[in-house]
């Protein structure tokens, strides 16, 4: 059987370049199209001839992306970017009849997907978060609970995604939780494929000793309501420990003002942009990682920290509950539960032997759960679809 040729379209980098590297090595990559400029992509170790960098809209958005005063302008630029990526991808597909599979990040691939279907080829719509309407509703509920104004997802994105869901041959999602947020009519076309991890970048470094004096807690995500940072801060405040430290690694968002007075630098370490080498060092310093997301598809950071031997505390809505339970590398808690987070902090601090056990479990489980394994499963899925 001839190996399938793949084309991928993504708004940024995300996990798509990890996957594309594997596909390139197997000589199955036709092109990856990204909404990032080349200078943001050249370190991804993919030959430039396989990368179509369309970053002009991202460059224009960069000064305003986290400022709600420019939300309308940001939306317009983002929509133009999605349409541009789609148009360019469709043209590439038109010129290259040997392309067998198109993986389009949701919002970026409607026209391209329809072009693939015209050619009797496979259109995969990849949705890494929950169904866009579920996402919109649960986030609106959370902002209302906090007394904050919620900026609803623009109808263009909702209508666009729903059309992609409908037209695609396969809807690719990273977790059963994401699948559960879709309507019944889509269940048969939804395929769940758990993300991989780069174990060369994220690993337990035994030269880095975790502190016996301090209890170090890691939050690794955007500083946002969606990721549940406010629940981490409240639980940390209630955690009675004389030498507790909270390491916050992540970019500011439009929620910056909400968090401004909640983050104290006395026993909190705030980091800016960090490359994977230094990030792995920080993970190795910490005793536990917490991500109490309100809504998430499957945060890849959960796999990264577990691979580096840091036990995890995550909500059922992070999409990673099956991974955490199967690997026994941490705990799955309810959303919006400060008490459950606090209980886990106390228990793990008092039971360091449990921390060691959870740490080893995560490392061992993820040894074979890399991006090559991910692609092999994807390729098998595609071949099975094609046969049927």
Secondary structure as GFF3:
##gff-version 3
##sequence-region A 1 388
A	DSSP	beta_strand	6	10	.	.	.	ID=ss1
A	DSSP	alpha_helix	16	25	.	.	.	ID=ss2
A	DSSP	beta_strand	29	34	.	.	.	ID=ss3
A	DSSP	alpha_helix	38	41	.	.	.	ID=ss4
A	DSSP	three_ten_helix	42	44	.	.	.	ID=ss5
A	DSSP	three_ten_helix	48	50	.	.	.	ID=ss6
A	DSSP	beta_strand	51	53	.	.	.	ID=ss7
A	DSSP	alpha_helix	56	61	.	.	.	ID=ss8
A	DSSP	three_ten_helix	68	70	.	.	.	ID=ss9
A	DSSP	alpha_helix	71	95	.	.	.	ID=ss10
A	DSSP	beta_strand	101	105	.	.	.	ID=ss11
A	DSSP	alpha_helix	110	118	.	.	.	ID=ss12
A	DSSP	beta_strand	122	126	.	.	.	ID=ss13
A	DSSP	alpha_helix	132	145	.	.	.	ID=ss14
A	DSSP	alpha_helix	155	167	.	.	.	ID=ss15
A	DSSP	beta_strand	170	173	.	.	.	ID=ss16
A	DSSP	alpha_helix	176	180	.	.	.	ID=ss17
A	DSSP	three_ten_helix	184	186	.	.	.	ID=ss18
A	DSSP	beta_strand	190	192	.	.	.	ID=ss19
A	DSSP	beta_strand	215	220	.	.	.	ID=ss20
A	DSSP	alpha_helix	229	238	.	.	.	ID=ss21
A	DSSP	beta_strand	244	249	.	.	.	ID=ss22
A	DSSP	alpha_helix	256	260	.	.	.	ID=ss23
A	DSSP	beta_strand	268	271	.	.	.	ID=ss24
A	DSSP	alpha_helix	276	285	.	.	.	ID=ss25
A	DSSP	beta_strand	288	291	.	.	.	ID=ss26
A	DSSP	alpha_helix	300	307	.	.	.	ID=ss27
A	DSSP	beta_strand	311	315	.	.	.	ID=ss28
A	DSSP	three_ten_helix	316	318	.	.	.	ID=ss29
A	DSSP	alpha_helix	321	327	.	.	.	ID=ss30
A	DSSP	beta_strand	330	333	.	.	.	ID=ss31
A	DSSP	alpha_helix	338	350	.	.	.	ID=ss32
A	DSSP	alpha_helix	352	366	.	.	.	ID=ss33
A	DSSP	alpha_helix	371	387	.	.	.	ID=ss34
###
